[in-house]
Amino acid sequence: MFHSMIIPDLTMYLVAILGLLVVWQYYQMQVMAGRILAVDIFDRSGIRMYVYVVSGDEHVCDVCAEAHGRVFAPSQVAKNGFTPLDGACQGATPCVGALVGLYGGWLEARGVVDRLRANLRRGGIQLSAQELRAMVNGQWERSISADTDRLAIHMIEALSYEKVNRDVAIADYRFVIDQVKEVRHLMLLVPAYLRLTELLMRAGKMLDAAGVIERFESRFPMSRRGPHFPSNDQREWMRTKMLLALKGIGKAVGA
C-alpha cells in the first residue's frame, strides 16, 4: 500500500516537470520566430556589463563612431529610453552596431568590470579600439564564463576586426549566425547578417553573399515582427545588396 501511494505521486511530479519543459521550449521557439515578444530581450542573468561596438565601416557616422567601446552596467541598460548613443544616428542608412552583454570572468574583462563599477556615477567608461581587442584576445576560453560569453566575444571580435583581419571577422559573423539559440543573443543576429553580407561582397564573394541574404530573408520573414527583427531600412538595404550580388554573379558566369 505504501508503494502504491508513492508511485502515483512521483509520476505526477514527473509529468508536471515535463509539462513545464515543453511549455518553456515552446515559448523559446515562439520568441525566436518573432511570434511573441520576450519578457526581457536584454536578459540580465549572468551579465555584468554591456559593451557597445560598431562596425569598422568607413561610412559610420560620427555619433555612432563616438559610441564605439562604451561600457554600461545592466542597471543602465534596463532604464526606459536607454541608448548607447549621444544623439540620433546620422547615417543615410542606420549604422550597424551591437550592444553586447558579458559576464567577463577572465583577467582583462574583470579589470573592465572593476573600472565600470568605479565610474558608474560618471556614466560609465569607454574602451579604446586597442583595449577592446586586448579584452577579446585574453584567456576568456579558460575562464568560468567561457560558455556564457562565447557568442558575445565572437561578435565583439568580428566588429572590431573588420579592418584588421577581414577573414577573422567573416568567420566570427558566421559563427554568431549559426550558433544563436538563446533569447538573450537574438539582438546579435541582424547586425551579424548585415556585416557578413557587406564583407563578403567587398571580398568579391557574390555567391556566398547571396546565400547569406537568402538565409536572412528566411530567418526574418515579412509576415512576422519582433524586437530583434530588422527595420524596413535594413530590409531594403539587403534587397539592394541581393540585386548587386546577382548582377555580380551574372557577370562572372558570362565571363
Backbone as CSV, one residue per row, in Angstrom:
resi,resn,N_x,N_y,N_z,CA_x,CA_y,CA_z,C_x,C_y,C_z
1,MET,0.834,-1.203,0.000,0.000,0.000,0.000,0.870,1.255,0.000
2,PHE,1.957,1.223,0.765,2.866,2.369,0.842,3.442,2.693,-0.533
3,HIS,3.878,1.632,-1.251,4.471,1.818,-2.564,3.443,2.322,-3.565
4,SER,2.215,1.858,-3.445,1.169,2.264,-4.385,0.832,3.746,-4.237
5,MET,1.083,4.329,-3.052,0.824,5.752,-2.852,1.982,6.606,-3.378
6,ILE,3.208,6.097,-3.245,4.385,6.848,-3.659,4.482,6.958,-5.174
7,ILE,4.254,5.867,-5.885,4.453,5.832,-7.336,3.554,6.821,-8.074
8,PRO,2.250,6.873,-7.785,1.422,7.866,-8.468,1.867,9.292,-8.184
9,ASP,2.274,9.591,-6.937,2.743,10.931,-6.597,3.982,11.299,-7.408
10,LEU,4.922,10.363,-7.509,6.145,10.602,-8.259,5.836,10.812,-9.736
11,THR,4.914,10.030,-10.257,4.534,10.171,-11.669,3.946,11.548,-11.942
12,MET,3.128,12.032,-11.001,2.529,13.352,-11.162,3.585,14.449,-11.234
13,TYR,4.591,14.355,-10.348,5.667,15.340,-10.346,6.443,15.325,-11.667
14,LEU,6.744,14.117,-12.134,7.493,13.975,-13.379,6.712,14.535,-14.561
15,VAL,5.414,14.259,-14.581,4.565,14.780,-15.654,4.513,16.304,-15.605
16,ALA,4.429,16.860,-14.387,4.385,18.314,-14.228,5.680,18.959,-14.720
17,ILE,6.819,18.356,-14.365,8.119,18.887,-14.794,8.240,18.818,-16.312
18,LEU,7.809,17.689,-16.881,7.857,17.533,-18.335,6.992,18.583,-19.014
19,GLY,5.825,18.843,-18.420,4.929,19.844,-18.978,5.541,21.227,-18.982
20,LEU,6.218,21.593,-17.877,6.877,22.891,-17.797,7.987,23.023,-18.833
21,LEU,8.741,21.938,-19.018,9.818,21.952,-20.004,9.268,22.145,-21.415
22,VAL,8.162,21.478,-21.708,7.543,21.611,-23.030,7.050,23.037,-23.260
23,VAL,6.405,23.615,-22.235,5.905,24.991,-22.345,7.055,25.967,-22.560
24,TRP,8.151,25.805,-21.793,9.301,26.694,-21.928,9.935,26.579,-23.304
25,GLN,10.058,25.337,-23.801,10.641,25.137,-25.124,9.776,25.790,-26.203
26,TYR,8.455,25.649,-26.047,7.530,26.260,-26.999,7.663,27.786,-26.967
27,TYR,7.786,28.331,-25.744,7.950,29.785,-25.586,9.213,30.262,-26.286
28,GLN,10.318,29.549,-26.087,11.578,29.908,-26.721,11.451,29.898,-28.241
29,MET,10.756,28.865,-28.771,10.579,28.758,-30.213,9.758,29.927,-30.754
30,GLN,8.738,30.348,-30.005,7.893,31.449,-30.450,8.665,32.768,-30.440
31,VAL,9.504,32.965,-29.420,10.314,34.183,-29.355,11.320,34.212,-30.492
32,MET,11.997,33.082,-30.724,12.993,33.004,-31.783,12.366,33.289,-33.141
33,ALA,11.109,32.854,-33.321,10.416,33.046,-34.593,9.817,34.433,-34.713
34,GLY,9.828,35.205,-33.619,9.291,36.553,-33.644,7.789,36.619,-33.498
35,ARG,7.158,35.503,-33.117,5.698,35.497,-32.995,5.232,36.172,-31.714
36,ILE,6.088,36.145,-30.677,5.765,36.837,-29.436,7.001,37.581,-28.964
37,LEU,6.821,38.555,-28.108,7.932,39.326,-27.570,8.486,38.637,-26.339
38,ALA,9.795,38.658,-26.182,10.393,38.130,-24.962,10.031,39.046,-23.809
39,VAL,9.933,38.492,-22.612,9.656,39.323,-21.435,10.742,40.365,-21.270
40,ASP,11.978,39.975,-21.519,13.089,40.918,-21.426,14.158,40.489,-22.414
41,ILE,14.231,41.143,-23.553,15.190,40.752,-24.587,16.614,40.938,-24.094
42,PHE,16.829,41.905,-23.168,18.137,42.076,-22.560,18.156,41.294,-21.252
43,ASP,18.078,39.972,-21.356,18.087,39.120,-20.171,19.385,39.367,-19.412
44,ARG,19.291,39.878,-18.198,20.488,40.298,-17.471,21.092,39.201,-16.593
45,SER,20.539,37.985,-16.641,21.086,36.916,-15.825,22.494,36.576,-16.309
46,GLY,23.447,36.640,-15.408,24.820,36.307,-15.773,25.532,37.401,-16.537
47,ILE,24.964,38.600,-16.609,25.592,39.701,-17.334,26.044,40.764,-16.334
48,ARG,27.321,41.165,-16.416,27.849,42.192,-15.514,28.168,43.502,-16.228
49,MET,28.216,43.451,-17.547,28.458,44.686,-18.305,27.981,44.509,-19.735
50,TYR,27.662,45.639,-20.359,27.310,45.670,-21.778,28.305,46.558,-22.500
51,VAL,28.776,46.086,-23.635,29.730,46.845,-24.448,29.069,47.182,-25.785
52,TYR,29.123,48.450,-26.167,28.574,48.847,-27.458,29.699,48.892,-28.480
53,VAL,29.501,48.185,-29.577,30.531,48.084,-30.609,29.904,48.383,-31.964
54,VAL,30.561,49.201,-32.771,30.097,49.483,-34.129,31.093,48.917,-35.127
55,SER,30.634,48.735,-36.341,31.481,48.139,-37.372,32.622,49.078,-37.748
56,GLY,33.602,48.520,-38.409,34.743,49.312,-38.858,34.507,49.970,-40.204
57,ASP,33.254,50.039,-40.636,32.912,50.628,-41.922,33.280,52.110,-41.948
58,GLU,33.857,52.542,-43.059,34.266,53.948,-43.161,33.072,54.902,-43.254
59,HIS,31.889,54.345,-43.487,30.696,55.185,-43.606,29.964,55.373,-42.273
60,VAL,30.489,54.840,-41.190,29.856,55.013,-39.882,29.838,56.496,-39.522
61,CYS,28.684,56.992,-39.071,28.559,58.413,-38.750,29.329,58.757,-37.475
62,ASP,29.530,60.034,-37.243,30.310,60.488,-36.096,29.657,60.099,-34.761
63,VAL,28.329,60.198,-34.702,27.628,59.884,-33.450,27.857,58.426,-33.068
64,CYS,27.723,57.523,-34.028,27.901,56.093,-33.741,29.366,55.757,-33.492
65,ALA,30.255,56.382,-34.257,31.693,56.130,-34.077,32.149,56.527,-32.680
66,GLU,31.599,57.619,-32.163,31.981,58.081,-30.824,31.494,57.141,-29.720
67,ALA,30.480,56.328,-30.017,29.942,55.409,-29.013,30.678,54.075,-28.984
68,HIS,31.534,53.842,-29.968,32.261,52.574,-30.058,33.113,52.347,-28.805
69,GLY,32.887,51.205,-28.152,33.677,50.862,-26.970,33.081,51.316,-25.653
70,ARG,31.918,51.953,-25.670,31.295,52.368,-24.415,30.812,51.160,-23.633
71,VAL,30.999,51.210,-22.327,30.652,50.095,-21.451,29.596,50.562,-20.450
72,PHE,28.535,49.757,-20.307,27.420,50.111,-19.441,27.107,48.993,-18.458
73,ALA,26.549,49.374,-17.322,26.088,48.399,-16.340,24.684,47.930,-16.733
74,PRO,24.298,46.706,-16.346,22.939,46.224,-16.646,21.853,47.169,-16.140
75,SER,22.083,47.821,-14.997,21.092,48.743,-14.450,20.875,49.936,-15.371
76,GLN,21.911,50.349,-16.096,21.768,51.457,-17.050,20.976,51.017,-18.280
77,VAL,21.295,49.837,-18.775,20.639,49.313,-19.971,19.157,49.070,-19.721
78,ALA,18.813,48.729,-18.483,17.426,48.403,-18.147,16.517,49.627,-18.062
79,LYS,17.081,50.831,-18.044,16.277,52.036,-17.905,15.484,52.318,-19.180
80,ASN,14.279,52.812,-19.012,13.451,53.177,-20.162,14.137,54.247,-20.994
81,GLY,14.107,54.044,-22.301,14.693,55.033,-23.204,16.199,54.969,-23.317
82,PHE,16.810,53.910,-22.764,18.268,53.803,-22.829,18.757,53.772,-24.276
83,THR,19.851,54.438,-24.537,20.548,54.356,-25.819,22.037,54.528,-25.563
84,PRO,22.871,53.777,-26.247,24.325,53.938,-26.070,24.862,55.167,-26.796
85,LEU,24.016,55.822,-27.590,24.444,56.963,-28.389,24.167,58.287,-27.678
86,ASP,24.913,59.315,-28.051,24.701,60.653,-27.509,23.772,61.479,-28.401
87,GLY,23.092,60.843,-29.284,22.172,61.509,-30.196,21.666,60.508,-31.198
88,ALA,20.939,60.964,-32.194,20.417,60.072,-33.225,21.507,59.749,-34.247
89,CYS,21.466,58.528,-34.747,22.387,58.126,-35.811,22.200,59.058,-37.005
90,GLN,23.295,59.513,-37.589,23.238,60.454,-38.697,23.458,59.805,-40.055
91,GLY,23.575,58.486,-40.075,23.823,57.794,-41.338,22.608,57.796,-42.243
92,ALA,22.833,57.874,-43.539,21.740,57.793,-44.501,21.027,56.460,-44.344
93,THR,21.829,55.415,-44.161,21.328,54.105,-43.748,21.835,53.899,-42.331
94,PRO,20.973,53.520,-41.378,21.415,53.389,-39.985,22.707,52.584,-39.852
95,CYS,23.650,53.118,-39.100,24.918,52.423,-38.873,24.663,51.121,-38.122
96,VAL,25.537,50.149,-38.344,25.381,48.839,-37.717,26.221,48.770,-36.447
97,GLY,25.560,48.557,-35.326,26.240,48.399,-34.053,25.534,47.343,-33.226
98,ALA,26.156,46.907,-32.155,25.559,45.889,-31.299,25.892,46.173,-29.840
99,LEU,24.893,46.008,-28.994,25.078,46.124,-27.551,25.255,44.708,-27.033
100,VAL,26.465,44.386,-26.612,26.835,43.001,-26.315,27.010,42.810,-24.809
101,GLY,26.291,41.841,-24.254,26.363,41.570,-22.830,27.439,40.549,-22.494
102,LEU,28.166,40.802,-21.418,29.254,39.916,-20.984,29.216,39.711,-19.470
103,TYR,29.595,38.513,-19.048,29.881,38.295,-17.631,31.315,38.740,-17.345
104,GLY,32.229,38.321,-18.212,33.616,38.776,-18.102,34.369,38.150,-16.949
105,GLY,34.619,36.844,-17.024,35.284,36.151,-15.930,36.786,36.060,-16.053
106,TRP,37.372,36.543,-17.143,38.822,36.439,-17.307,39.494,37.753,-16.907
107,LEU,40.791,37.726,-16.779,41.551,38.829,-16.188,41.257,40.186,-16.828
108,GLU,41.390,40.263,-18.151,41.205,41.550,-18.823,39.783,42.074,-18.652
109,ALA,38.798,41.183,-18.732,37.403,41.608,-18.594,37.068,41.986,-17.156
110,ARG,37.669,41.287,-16.197,37.429,41.629,-14.786,37.927,43.050,-14.503
111,GLY,39.030,43.409,-15.149,39.543,44.762,-14.984,38.564,45.801,-15.519
112,VAL,37.901,45.480,-16.632,36.913,46.396,-17.210,35.704,46.520,-16.283
113,VAL,35.253,45.392,-15.726,34.123,45.409,-14.793,34.447,46.274,-13.580
114,ASP,35.657,46.127,-13.059,36.065,46.921,-11.892,36.086,48.414,-12.227
115,ARG,36.606,48.757,-13.399,36.630,50.166,-13.821,35.225,50.712,-13.988
116,LEU,34.343,49.894,-14.551,32.959,50.317,-14.744,32.294,50.632,-13.411
117,ARG,32.447,49.728,-12.455,31.825,49.923,-11.137,32.374,51.172,-10.445
118,ALA,33.640,51.450,-10.659,34.255,52.614,-10.017,33.831,53.927,-10.671
119,ASN,33.281,53.835,-11.893,32.933,55.056,-12.628,31.455,55.148,-12.978
120,LEU,30.613,54.392,-12.282,29.184,54.400,-12.585,28.571,55.790,-12.417
121,ARG,28.982,56.504,-11.399,28.416,57.838,-11.171,28.783,58.813,-12.287
122,ARG,29.827,58.513,-13.008,30.233,59.358,-14.123,29.602,58.908,-15.434
123,GLY,28.775,57.882,-15.361,28.082,57.404,-16.556,28.715,56.202,-17.214
124,GLY,29.796,55.682,-16.635,30.443,54.506,-17.207,31.807,54.820,-17.764
125,ILE,32.300,53.924,-18.620,33.635,54.089,-19.196,33.586,53.819,-20.699
126,GLN,34.688,54.100,-21.362,34.800,53.826,-22.789,36.157,53.212,-23.069
127,LEU,36.140,52.100,-23.794,37.371,51.406,-24.147,37.843,51.863,-25.517
128,SER,39.142,51.958,-25.680,39.709,52.264,-26.994,39.643,51.008,-27.856
129,ALA,39.903,51.166,-29.146,39.910,50.012,-30.051,40.951,48.994,-29.599
130,GLN,42.096,49.479,-29.125,43.155,48.585,-28.661,42.730,47.841,-27.389
131,GLU,42.053,48.540,-26.495,41.588,47.910,-25.257,40.527,46.852,-25.535
132,LEU,39.658,47.127,-26.504,38.642,46.140,-26.883,39.293,44.875,-27.421
133,ARG,40.260,45.048,-28.322,40.932,43.882,-28.888,41.722,43.135,-27.830
134,ALA,42.318,43.857,-26.889,43.065,43.206,-25.809,42.124,42.360,-24.957
135,MET,40.903,42.848,-24.737,39.951,42.094,-23.931,39.527,40.805,-24.621
136,VAL,39.201,40.892,-25.919,38.744,39.679,-26.611,39.902,38.727,-26.894
137,ASN,41.129,39.228,-26.853,42.292,38.365,-27.057,42.794,37.745,-25.748
138,GLY,42.126,38.063,-24.634,42.517,37.495,-23.350,42.147,36.022,-23.241
139,GLN,42.454,35.429,-22.118,42.237,33.991,-21.909,40.780,33.694,-21.519
140,TRP,39.839,34.179,-22.305,38.422,34.005,-21.956,37.975,32.551,-22.027
141,GLU,38.594,31.763,-22.911,38.184,30.357,-23.065,38.529,29.521,-21.831
142,ARG,39.423,30.010,-21.002,39.790,29.283,-19.779,39.056,29.806,-18.555
143,SER,38.195,30.793,-18.759,37.517,31.411,-17.623,36.212,30.702,-17.310
144,ILE,35.647,31.024,-16.147,34.389,30.404,-15.734,33.216,30.876,-16.598
145,SER,33.417,31.966,-17.331,32.326,32.498,-18.153,32.482,32.158,-19.634
146,ALA,33.332,31.178,-19.949,33.613,30.860,-21.357,32.345,30.540,-22.139
147,ASP,31.515,29.653,-21.609,30.296,29.266,-22.332,29.304,30.416,-22.402
148,THR,29.199,31.172,-21.315,28.273,32.298,-21.264,28.661,33.395,-22.248
149,ASP,29.965,33.630,-22.392,30.446,34.776,-23.173,30.887,34.438,-24.596
150,ARG,30.837,33.181,-24.972,31.408,32.765,-26.267,30.847,33.558,-27.453
151,LEU,29.531,33.604,-27.581,28.926,34.309,-28.710,29.230,35.807,-28.662
152,ALA,29.180,36.364,-27.459,29.464,37.792,-27.309,30.884,38.129,-27.749
153,ILE,31.826,37.288,-27.371,33.224,37.512,-27.741,33.386,37.471,-29.257
154,HIS,32.770,36.492,-29.900,32.869,36.399,-31.366,32.265,37.636,-32.034
155,MET,31.181,38.157,-31.461,30.547,39.342,-32.053,31.427,40.573,-31.891
156,ILE,31.973,40.768,-30.697,32.854,41.915,-30.473,34.092,41.825,-31.359
157,GLU,34.650,40.615,-31.448,35.840,40.425,-32.277,35.532,40.728,-33.737
158,ALA,34.370,40.262,-34.223,34.001,40.494,-35.621,33.908,41.986,-35.925
159,LEU,33.196,42.717,-35.083,33.019,44.149,-35.305,34.332,44.912,-35.169
160,SER,35.207,44.439,-34.296,36.473,45.131,-34.031,37.558,44.801,-35.051
161,TYR,37.409,43.660,-35.740,38.479,43.187,-36.616,38.179,43.355,-38.103
162,GLU,37.101,44.046,-38.440,36.757,44.174,-39.863,37.897,44.770,-40.681
163,LYS,38.563,45.780,-40.154,39.671,46.405,-40.874,41.003,45.712,-40.603
164,VAL,41.106,45.075,-39.451,42.365,44.431,-39.057,42.552,43.099,-39.773
165,ASN,41.493,42.288,-39.802,41.567,40.969,-40.443,40.159,40.577,-40.897
166,ARG,39.871,40.824,-42.152,38.528,40.595,-42.680,38.115,39.127,-42.586
167,ASP,39.049,38.208,-42.810,38.715,36.782,-42.752,38.268,36.369,-41.346
168,VAL,38.927,36.923,-40.334,38.537,36.638,-38.946,37.129,37.157,-38.700
169,ALA,36.855,38.376,-39.153,35.524,38.963,-38.959,34.454,38.128,-39.649
170,ILE,34.714,37.682,-40.871,33.749,36.866,-41.609,33.457,35.571,-40.868
171,ALA,34.509,34.914,-40.392,34.338,33.656,-39.661,33.540,33.873,-38.377
172,ASP,33.804,34.988,-37.690,33.081,35.290,-36.446,31.602,35.548,-36.705
173,TYR,31.304,36.309,-37.748,29.896,36.575,-38.069,29.166,35.280,-38.423
174,ARG,29.815,34.426,-39.163,29.204,33.132,-39.494,28.922,32.324,-38.221
175,PHE,29.871,32.343,-37.307,29.704,31.609,-36.050,28.491,32.125,-35.284
176,VAL,28.363,33.430,-35.188,27.235,34.023,-34.459,25.915,33.604,-35.096
177,ILE,25.816,33.726,-36.409,24.575,33.385,-37.116,24.213,31.917,-36.912
178,ASP,25.220,31.060,-36.948,24.969,29.615,-36.835,24.643,29.186,-35.407
179,GLN,25.150,29.916,-34.416,25.076,29.437,-33.041,24.031,30.123,-32.162
180,VAL,23.423,31.205,-32.624,22.420,31.881,-31.790,21.225,30.959,-31.557
181,LYS,20.984,30.638,-30.293,19.867,29.778,-29.923,19.095,30.304,-28.718
182,GLU,19.690,31.231,-27.972,19.047,31.748,-26.764,18.480,33.141,-27.003
183,VAL,17.430,33.444,-26.254,16.750,34.728,-26.407,17.703,35.896,-26.222
184,ARG,18.612,35.807,-25.248,19.490,36.939,-24.933,20.476,37.254,-26.054
185,HIS,20.616,36.336,-27.028,21.539,36.573,-28.128,20.843,37.022,-29.411
186,LEU,19.528,37.098,-29.403,18.799,37.399,-30.627,19.178,38.751,-31.231
187,MET,19.502,39.723,-30.372,19.807,41.059,-30.864,21.118,41.108,-31.667
188,LEU,21.883,40.029,-31.641,23.135,39.993,-32.394,22.921,39.557,-33.836
189,LEU,21.773,38.948,-34.117,21.563,38.330,-35.424,21.567,39.323,-36.581
190,VAL,20.741,40.350,-36.511,20.643,41.283,-37.631,21.979,41.963,-37.919
191,PRO,22.672,42.517,-36.902,23.991,43.108,-37.189,24.957,42.108,-37.836
192,ALA,24.921,40.850,-37.374,25.821,39.842,-37.941,25.502,39.573,-39.406
193,TYR,24.232,39.454,-39.742,23.826,39.241,-41.137,24.235,40.423,-42.021
194,LEU,23.983,41.638,-41.549,24.274,42.820,-42.352,25.768,42.959,-42.630
195,ARG,26.575,42.810,-41.592,28.008,42.990,-41.762,28.643,41.834,-42.533
196,LEU,28.164,40.619,-42.328,28.698,39.491,-43.090,28.427,39.688,-44.573
197,THR,27.223,40.121,-44.906,26.885,40.385,-46.309,27.817,41.427,-46.909
198,GLU,28.031,42.526,-46.184,28.893,43.599,-46.682,30.326,43.113,-46.899
199,LEU,30.872,42.379,-45.948,32.257,41.923,-46.061,32.434,40.920,-47.192
200,LEU,31.462,40.034,-47.368,31.548,39.052,-48.455,31.518,39.743,-49.814
201,MET,30.686,40.765,-49.950,30.606,41.473,-51.227,31.881,42.266,-51.493
202,ARG,32.465,42.837,-50.453,33.728,43.550,-50.639,34.851,42.605,-51.047
203,ALA,34.727,41.354,-50.606,35.733,40.346,-50.960,35.455,39.734,-52.329
204,GLY,34.368,40.176,-52.986,34.030,39.649,-54.302,33.342,38.299,-54.273
205,LYS,32.892,37.877,-53.074,32.238,36.565,-52.939,30.726,36.738,-53.065
206,MET,30.287,37.035,-54.297,28.892,37.367,-54.543,27.954,36.189,-54.306
207,LEU,28.379,35.005,-54.668,27.537,33.826,-54.468,27.321,33.559,-52.980
208,ASP,28.387,33.675,-52.203,28.269,33.496,-50.751,27.365,34.570,-50.150
209,ALA,27.519,35.804,-50.621,26.700,36.908,-50.118,25.227,36.666,-50.413
210,ALA,24.915,36.203,-51.620,23.531,35.921,-51.987,22.948,34.827,-51.092
211,GLY,23.761,33.841,-50.757,23.302,32.768,-49.867,22.980,33.290,-48.472
212,VAL,23.816,34.207,-47.981,23.578,34.803,-46.662,22.287,35.620,-46.677
213,ILE,22.072,36.372,-47.758,20.854,37.189,-47.854,19.614,36.299,-47.899
214,GLU,19.704,35.177,-48.588,18.572,34.237,-48.630,18.265,33.699,-47.234
215,ARG,19.307,33.395,-46.467,19.106,32.935,-45.083,18.472,34.038,-44.238
216,PHE,18.923,35.259,-44.439,18.386,36.414,-43.723,16.887,36.556,-43.990
217,GLU,16.496,36.485,-45.251,15.089,36.658,-45.612,14.238,35.512,-45.091
218,SER,14.813,34.324,-45.048,14.090,33.177,-44.496,13.969,33.279,-42.984
219,ARG,15.024,33.770,-42.341,15.034,33.888,-40.885,14.107,34.998,-40.400
220,PHE,13.948,36.048,-41.209,13.118,37.189,-40.817,12.046,37.468,-41.870
221,PRO,11.056,36.604,-41.987,10.004,36.808,-42.997,9.217,38.089,-42.747
222,MET,8.731,38.678,-43.817,7.997,39.942,-43.727,6.720,39.805,-42.908
223,SER,6.189,38.605,-42.824,4.909,38.388,-42.139,5.042,38.409,-40.617
224,ARG,6.274,38.488,-40.105,6.476,38.444,-38.656,7.235,39.676,-38.179
225,ARG,7.052,39.969,-36.913,7.716,41.110,-36.303,8.238,40.720,-34.922
226,GLY,9.250,41.415,-34.453,9.796,41.161,-33.131,10.824,42.224,-32.815
227,PRO,11.192,42.401,-31.548,12.170,43.423,-31.178,13.544,43.186,-31.792
228,HIS,13.830,41.943,-32.157,15.130,41.636,-32.736,15.074,41.566,-34.259
229,PHE,13.914,41.852,-34.865,13.774,41.777,-36.310,14.345,43.035,-36.973
230,PRO,14.717,42.934,-38.251,15.297,44.089,-38.954,14.273,45.187,-39.197
231,SER,14.777,46.410,-39.322,13.919,47.544,-39.657,13.620,47.512,-41.156
232,ASN,12.701,48.336,-41.579,12.389,48.420,-43.014,13.601,48.888,-43.804
233,ASP,14.360,49.833,-43.244,15.578,50.310,-43.920,16.586,49.189,-44.095
234,GLN,16.727,48.345,-43.078,17.672,47.230,-43.158,17.203,46.176,-44.161
235,ARG,15.920,45.943,-44.219,15.387,45.000,-45.220,15.650,45.532,-46.639
236,GLU,15.413,46.818,-46.824,15.630,47.421,-48.141,17.107,47.377,-48.515
237,TRP,17.980,47.604,-47.540,19.424,47.534,-47.779,19.818,46.146,-48.258
238,MET,19.258,45.118,-47.630,19.573,43.741,-48.020,19.020,43.420,-49.414
239,ARG,17.850,43.948,-49.734,17.303,43.718,-51.078,18.205,44.347,-52.143
240,THR,18.704,45.535,-51.852,19.623,46.199,-52.779,20.904,45.388,-52.949
241,LYS,21.423,44.862,-51.842,22.638,44.046,-51.901,22.409,42.758,-52.690
242,MET,21.211,42.197,-52.587,20.905,40.984,-53.343,20.938,41.268,-54.850
243,LEU,20.389,42.397,-55.257,20.417,42.764,-56.671,21.856,42.926,-57.165
244,LEU,22.681,43.559,-56.349,24.085,43.740,-56.716,24.826,42.408,-56.775
245,ALA,24.510,41.530,-55.821,25.157,40.216,-55.801,24.769,39.396,-57.021
246,LEU,23.489,39.414,-57.368,23.020,38.674,-58.552,23.645,39.224,-59.826
247,LYS,23.791,40.549,-59.875,24.456,41.165,-61.040,25.893,40.720,-61.144
248,GLY,26.573,40.663,-59.977,27.956,40.207,-59.962,28.091,38.753,-60.352
249,ILE,27.151,37.923,-59.920,27.167,36.501,-60.276,26.949,36.341,-61.771
250,GLY,26.022,37.152,-62.321,25.755,37.098,-63.758,26.974,37.452,-64.587
251,LYS,27.716,38.471,-64.148,28.927,38.864,-64.869,29.968,37.766,-64.821
252,ALA,30.089,37.119,-63.659,31.090,36.045,-63.508,30.758,34.860,-64.410
253,VAL,29.466,34.542,-64.490,29.046,33.429,-65.360,29.248,33.777,-66.821
254,GLY,28.948,35.038,-67.177,29.102,35.475,-68.553,30.549,35.521,-69.001
255,ALA,31.437,35.802,-68.033,32.858,35.854,-68.393,33.394,34.481,-68.699
